[in-house]
Amino acid sequence: MREISRRSALGLGLGAAAAVGVAGCGLSGGGGTDDKGTEPPGRPSGTPGPKAKPIGDGSTADTGPQPHQPPKPVPLQPGETPPQFVVFSWDGAGEVGNGLFPRFLKVAKDHGAAMTFFLSGIYLLPESKKDLYRPPRNPVGASDIGYLKDENIRNTLKNVRQAWLDGHEIGTHFNGHFCGGRGSVGNWTAEDWRSEIEQAESFVTHWRTNTGFTDLDPLPFDYRKELVGGRTPCLLGQENLLPVAEELGWRYDASSPGGLQMWPAKKGKVWDLPLQSVPFPGHSFEVLSMDYNILANQSKNTTRGVPSRYPGWRKQATGAYLAGFKRAYETNRAPLFIGNHFEEWNGGIYMDAVEETLKAVADKKDVRLVSFRQFTDWLDVQDPKVLARLRGLTPGQAPTGGWNSYLSAA
């Protein structure tokens, strides 16, 4: 696996600044699929329609409604306790053979979880065709993350296909992941973002033409309709992205550079769903709820720290996620957003931490493990007065008089 050429985020992720740090990204992994998991509880059975309708060059197809979706959401009733939503999301979502993509598809299936996979468009573009990518404010074909080998593109396609069929959301992590210098996404205009999104969509919807693969099934969804949100590289550039997202009818954005464990609000017409500051065991400051930012506080500028420290770091990472969950679950019930990469940084401890966290919270009362899209569905049907009341609770603040009293007042 090639290392990422850019690690500027590490310099910003230490100390108290960690909670508003930036997110790294790397090549992602997995291989094949595993269909031995049990049917997730509470998720209805479903398979694509018998006749897939090819779209364009056949890279994608309309197969009907997505399987394994939760029941249609309904508004909270007066005085009802809100669910505890937890969203696990994955930046890049590419496959390089380290088994992580199918590992978490199986974990999700075993525990009835839906997740969001923010696919990097160039992960479906062969390096031999990199001149097709014209990144804003950067040279043609440039990328701060590597292009995938053909075999890894194939496996990425297989895993993305399975993810959608399992009920997960496919969002976007855009393309070249530029986080530093004059070409950084932090300097991009709305027009730059528009071009980047059009290219990301094109790489997903034209992979068959670009790769020449003829022996793989199409992705079983219309990506231009499926795509309703994303996360920018290193959590940069949201301000100029949002007008474009609004024009495109996107429903949410997960690119805000750090938020608190509070109920979200909209920026314009788009739900702002930021990664959050969570308690960091052993420290007086909090850390952003993403594997990369925890790494930045543990091993600073390296993804291969001292192996003897891995067990303690794994426990600390798990403790941070669970502390964030506990604080929300026992008080304001704010949704918990956890960001991840399919990476084996520091011996894979962050992958173990997120799996341990998911297993620990999955069976608790009122917990819903959903995708960002599914969470947005729920938000959109709620009474604005109820949501405003929920937003009135700060991190760790329980509702005065209990939920029945607090929300009845709304």
Buried (B, 14 or more C-beta within 10 A) or exposed (E): BEEBEBBBBBEBBBEEBBBBBBBBBBBBBBBBBBEEBEEBEEBEEEEBEEEBEEBBEBBBBBBBEBBBBBEEBEEBEEBEBBBBBBBBBBBBBBBBBBBBBBBBBBBBBBBBBBBBBBBBBBBBBBBEBBEBBBBBBBEEBBBBBBBBEEEBBBBBBBBBBBBBBBBBBBBBBBBBBBBBEEBBBBBBEBEBBBBBBEBBBBBBBBBBBBBEBEEBEBBBBBBBEBBBBBBBBBBBBBEBBBBBBBEBEBBBBBBBBBBBBBBBEEBEEBBBBBBBBBBBBEBEBBBBBBBBBBBBBBBEEEBEBEEEBBEEBBBBBBBBBBBBBBBBBEBBBBBBBBBBBBBBBBBBBBBBBBBBBBEBBBEEEEBBBBBBBBBBBBBEEBEEEBBEBBBBBEBBBEBEEEBEEBBBEB
